Amino acid sequence: MAVAGPLAHSVNDCLEVFKIQCVKDQHLRDPNIAPVPFNQGMLDKVHEDHSKIKVGVLQEVPFLPVSKAVKRAIALSRKALEDEGYQIVDVTFSAEDFAEGRNLLIGMVSSGTGPGLIRDLEGSGERLGPGVWANLFLMKQGRLGRTLVKGILGAIGMGRHKQAVQEVKIRNNQQYELFLKQKYEYQSRMSKKWQALGLAAMVTPTFPHCSFKGKHADDMGLMGEYIFMWNTLNYPCGAMPITAVQNDEQDFTDSHNDGWTKLLNQTAEGSEGMPVSVQIIAHAFEDEKALAVMQSLDKQIKFRMPTPQV
């Protein structure tokens, strides 16, 4: 699966999967897994009185602005949760917070799971795609090589891509341990910020528009500004479709006007009818709060798409 969690037809289906997986005696079935039973009380407490539950809404991040369709999806989500009686507050985090989350995740993949995954792919006879090959090439470069590649990216109008690959490099064991220490400190600092806001959950975009076209996968795979931070923090996120792209939403512009802007505009072309999603995020080990808010959204939005004919 492309996600570390269930893919479901509905929020309630997703909820049932969690109840099946999160059982109190899981450690007896698999001694390598700690027992983390589903907390029905946490979910019920959210639904007990929505007026006591604070949900944050993040509109967009300046590094990666969103399309008209995504802005409309966020507005629909806000209205739906207001109608359900939740306390809704606008929330943002600093550009530095997002950048650190991005750099930590990409750095951990580059020095941790990435090299082994690529080795397994090559050993299994898999052909590496251009994007994977390019990242592997960058990982293997020394400081001079990486500086040269980043300079080329900046020169061809891919400045944001240049920033996204800052930590694509392989560290030695000592460097990696220090890098993980930075991650733990980041997790602690962001947890305190979340708790100070008093949030049960937060609604954010998942991507600047609808899903990108397959031919752009290698070029657009690093446009994960709305997911990198939460992956680094180990915060549960549930993505769900809210609406579909309308006829007058098939273009994309932003203040950057760079290579990424061009790619996003190409993605927007011909996208009418494509689903547009938001994600609901909760603090680490509070999955049930995210699921509860997703239930409320689904109750109000009721967005469904017909199953395509095969």
MARMARMI-588765 format. One record per residue (C-alpha): x, y, z; residue in three letters. Coordinates in steps of 0.02 Angstrom, whole numbers, padded with zeros to 5 digits, always signed. Layout:
BEGIN
XYZALA/...
This chain:
BEGIN
+00000+00000+00000MET/+00052+00179-00028ALA/-00003+00225+00147VAL/+00032+00155+00321ALA/-00150+00123+00357GLY/-00314+00061+00283PRO/-00389+00115+00118LEU/-00578+00111+00136ALA/-00737+00155+00042HIS/-00805+00254+00188SER/-00754+00328+00355VAL/-00855+00197+00449ASN/-00768+00057+00353ASP/-00602+00135+00403CYS/-00662+00141+00583LEU/-00705-00044+00581GLU/-00531-00087+00515VAL/-00452+00007+00660PHE/-00562-00087+00784LYS/-00509-00253+00709ILE/-00324-00210+00705GLN/-00309-00120+00872CYS/-00348-00257+00996VAL/-00291-00272+01176LYS/-00204-00440+01154ASP/-00111-00397+00994GLN/+00055-00433+01081HIS/+00000-00615+01100LEU/-00031-00628+00913ARG/+00131-00539+00869ASP/+00258-00518+01011PRO/+00342-00376+00915ASN/+00189-00263+00926ILE/+00140-00169+01084ALA/-00044-00182+01133PRO/-00131-00020+01084VAL/-00317-00060+01093PRO/-00445+00048+01004PHE/-00501+00187+01122ASN/-00689+00193+01099GLN/-00702+00313+01246GLY/-00592+00441+01156MET/-00702+00433+01001LEU/-00863+00444+01103ASP/-00799+00594+01200LYS/-00779+00693+01039VAL/-00959+00656+00989HIS/-01024+00686+01165GLU/-01024+00875+01143ASP/-00949+00950+00986HIS/-00957+01124+01060SER/-00816+01075+01178LYS/-00704+01010+01038ILE/-00583+01128+00951LYS/-00536+01091+00771VAL/-00403+01193+00681GLY/-00410+01237+00497VAL/-00252+01269+00398LEU/-00291+01357+00234GLN/-00126+01339+00142GLU/+00062+01351+00161VAL/+00155+01491+00068PRO/+00288+01369+00007PHE/+00154+01268-00085LEU/-00006+01369-00116PRO/-00165+01275-00163VAL/-00287+01286-00307SER/-00462+01361-00311LYS/-00535+01186-00296ALA/-00436+01147-00138VAL/-00482+01315-00060LYS/-00665+01274-00093ARG/-00642+01101-00015ALA/-00568+01180+00142ILE/-00712+01306+00150ALA/-00840+01165+00132LEU/-00754+01067+00270SER/-00754+01218+00386ARG/-00940+01249+00355LYS/-00982+01065+00383ALA/-00892+01059+00550LEU/-00968+01224+00604GLU/-01139+01151+00564ASP/-01092+01002+00674GLU/-01060+01122+00817GLY/-00870+01113+00830TYR/-00761+01258+00886GLN/-00667+01307+00728ILE/-00506+01408+00735VAL/-00383+01460+00601ASP/-00213+01381+00630VAL/-00044+01397+00549THR/+00134+01346+00585PHE/+00291+01439+00535SER/+00380+01410+00370ALA/+00527+01350+00475GLU/+00418+01218+00559ASP/+00361+01151+00391PHE/+00536+01157+00316ALA/+00611+01062+00463GLU/+00477+00929+00452GLY/+00509+00911+00266ARG/+00698+00905+00284ASN/+00693+00779+00426LEU/+00580+00659+00331LEU/+00677+00669+00168ILE/+00841+00654+00265GLY/+00781+00499+00357MET/+00725+00417+00195VAL/+00890+00459+00110SER/+00999+00390+00250SER/+00881+00261+00323GLY/+00756+00164+00219THR/+00798+00234+00047GLY/+00964+00149+00006PRO/+00902-00022+00064GLY/+00739-00004-00032LEU/+00832+00042-00192ILE/+00952-00104-00166ARG/+00804-00223-00147ASP/+00721-00153-00303LEU/+00878-00174-00406GLU/+00907-00349-00335GLY/+00730-00399-00385SER/+00755-00343-00564GLY/+00647-00188-00546GLU/+00685-00045-00664ARG/+00710+00117-00569LEU/+00603+00261-00630GLY/+00685+00427-00678PRO/+00636+00508-00513GLY/+00707+00368-00405VAL/+00864+00362-00511TRP/+00888+00551-00495ALA/+00870+00543-00305ASN/+00991+00397-00297LEU/+01116+00494-00402PHE/+01099+00645-00287LEU/+01117+00538-00130MET/+01283+00469-00191LYS/+01358+00639-00230GLN/+01481+00728-00118GLY/+01459+00908-00063ARG/+01525+00978-00227LEU/+01412+00867-00332GLY/+01256+00910-00232ARG/+01297+01095-00242THR/+01312+01081-00431LEU/+01145+00989-00449VAL/+01056+01114-00338LYS/+01132+01256-00438GLY/+01063+01181-00598ILE/+00890+01160-00519LEU/+00890+01343-00470GLY/+00946+01397-00643ALA/+00805+01303-00731ILE/+00668+01378-00623GLY/+00650+01233-00499MET/+00696+01332-00343GLY/+00568+01246-00232ARG/+00628+01076-00292HIS/+00803+01132-00246LYS/+00744+01171-00070GLN/+00652+01005-00057ALA/+00809+00903-00092VAL/+00920+00992+00034GLN/+00937+00835+00140GLU/+00949+00705+00002VAL/+01115+00632+00055LYS/+01182+00478+00143ILE/+01249+00505+00319ARG/+01369+00395+00415ASN/+01308+00311+00574ASN/+01361+00451+00691GLN/+01286+00586+00579GLN/+01124+00487+00566TYR/+01110+00468+00756GLU/+01129+00657+00776LEU/+00999+00682+00640PHE/+00876+00569+00732LEU/+00910+00668+00892LYS/+00855+00824+00797GLN/+00696+00732+00747LYS/+00654+00687+00927TYR/+00681+00867+00981GLU/+00570+00926+00839TYR/+00433+00804+00889GLN/+00438+00864+01069SER/+00434+01048+01020ARG/+00289+01025+00897MET/+00190+00922+01023SER/+00200+01067+01146LYS/+00139+01187+01010LYS/-00007+01073+00969TRP/-00057+01055+01152GLN/-00045+01244+01179ALA/-00171+01266+01038LEU/-00291+01148+01126GLY/-00334+01056+00966LEU/-00424+00890+00954ALA/-00393+00885+00767ALA/-00346+00991+00619MET/-00407+01003+00438VAL/-00278+01042+00303THR/-00255+01018+00116PRO/-00172+00857+00059THR/-00103+00920-00107PHE/-00110+01085-00204PRO/-00244+01018-00324HIS/-00316+00848-00364CYS/-00201+00700-00388SER/-00064+00730-00516PHE/-00057+00642-00684LYS/+00047+00483-00696GLY/+00169+00560-00819LYS/+00213+00694-00689HIS/+00242+00574-00543ALA/+00432+00589-00547ASP/+00427+00779-00556ASP/+00291+00807-00427MET/+00333+00675-00298GLY/+00417+00802-00184LEU/+00264+00915-00173MET/+00221+00841-00004GLY/+00224+00997+00104GLU/+00054+00955+00178TYR/+00106+00778+00229ILE/+00293+00782+00267PHE/+00275+00866+00438MET/+00143+00745+00502TRP/+00242+00593+00444ASN/+00394+00658+00538THR/+00287+00686+00693LEU/+00199+00516+00679ASN/+00030+00605+00686TYR/-00117+00506+00615PRO/-00193+00582+00459CYS/-00353+00531+00371GLY/-00377+00592+00193ALA/-00554+00600+00124MET/-00633+00671-00035PRO/-00741+00824-00007ILE/-00789+00883-00181THR/-00739+00871-00364ALA/-00648+00993-00476VAL/-00769+01109-00565GLN/-00758+01173-00743ASN/-00691+01344-00691ASP/-00557+01268-00578GLU/-00449+01187-00713GLN/-00303+01306-00700ASP/-00171+01345-00570PHE/-00073+01501-00527THR/+00031+01554-00379ASP/+00154+01690-00328SER/+00306+01579-00361HIS/+00276+01564-00549ASN/+00412+01431-00566ASP/+00431+01255-00630GLY/+00317+01183-00498TRP/+00183+01311-00543THR/+00193+01254-00724LYS/+00176+01071-00674LEU/+00027+01107-00562LEU/-00058+01203-00702ASN/-00031+01054-00817GLN/-00108+00942-00684THR/-00258+01058-00671ALA/-00290+01052-00859GLU/-00431+00931-00897GLY/-00458+00890-00713SER/-00645+00927-00706GLU/-00733+00793-00605GLY/-00577+00734-00513MET/-00599+00714-00324PRO/-00523+00845-00209VAL/-00475+00789-00035SER/-00431+00864+00133VAL/-00345+00776+00277GLN/-00393+00768+00459ILE/-00246+00761+00578ILE/-00237+00720+00764ALA/-00096+00712+00890HIS/+00009+00554+00898ALA/-00087+00405+00972PHE/-00252+00499+00959GLU/-00312+00418+00798ASP/-00488+00405+00868GLU/-00506+00595+00874LYS/-00463+00607+00689ALA/-00586+00469+00649LEU/-00724+00554+00749ALA/-00701+00719+00655VAL/-00698+00623+00491MET/-00864+00544+00538GLN/-00938+00716+00568SER/-00872+00780+00402LEU/-00939+00630+00309ASP/-01108+00651+00392LYS/-01122+00828+00324GLN/-01029+00815+00157ILE/-01086+00642+00097LYS/-00969+00651-00053PHE/-00976+00493-00157ARG/-00912+00450-00330MET/-00982+00310-00438PRO/-00870+00159-00459THR/-00794+00165-00634PRO/-00846+00030-00755GLN/-00706-00094-00787VAL/
